[in-house]
């Protein structure tokens, strides 16, 4: 490769613990990859925020927001069901004798109609929960801010970071 195509490189002299240096040497010897390439890739991954840890944290944040929406939907449906039962009891008088037997017989057909209606609604494009406003838990800007803050906190917690030129 000609010198014109190479990216200019700068020599760094960071200090690391002896055990970490031994692990790096063993890894490079086993894989045949120069230590400069391993350190460069690790730095790029750390600074770009593309490490497995960062990606897992982003996925966990997404899953947490989805779980919060599911919890909200469940609470909403539970409350709606409770209201419906109260209204039903308030407007349905108790029945005696023949009227009770007639109600039991018609209940099966009415329930079948109800199930058919639910199936139609559920298989359709628009559902009850889709009509309700959704609260936004975090947008992309907030997520990036959270990710950058976690990187800063992670770097502050690791005393071996930032020891260039000691």
Buried (B, 14 or more C-beta within 10 A) or exposed (E): EEEEEEEEEEEEEEEEEEEEEEEBEEEBEEEEEEEEEBBEEEEEBBEEBEBEBBEEBBEEBEEEBEEEBEEBBEEEEEEEEEEEEEEEEEEEEEEEEEEEEEEEEEEEEEEEEEEEEEEEEEEEEEEEEEEEEEEEBBEEEEBEEBBEEBBEEBEEEEEEEEEEEE
